[in-house]
Amino acid sequence: MHEQSLIQNLVDKIHRLAASERGTLVGATLRLGALAHISADHLREHFERETNGTALEGLQLKIEELHDINHAEAQDIVLDSLEFEGCDER
């Protein structure tokens, strides 16, 4: 299933990035392309299923839906940012 592999790749990427940060990961902001072939609700369902029982369970997702089919990221699910709590500011 194409959706499942996209979500697995996204979850793996978040795990890798979060491992190198201090603090507790509490949120992720995503951009969902107009041609990504998945709705924001469906993406959220798959993400919750994939992260159930992991350190990412309960992560707050903010999903910005792009509507321009000509946008450079129209076919992509892009991890825009991660939000951490308890980080020491430098």
Helices and strands as residue ranges (DSSP letters): H 2-19, E 24-32, H 40-51, E 60-65, E 77-85
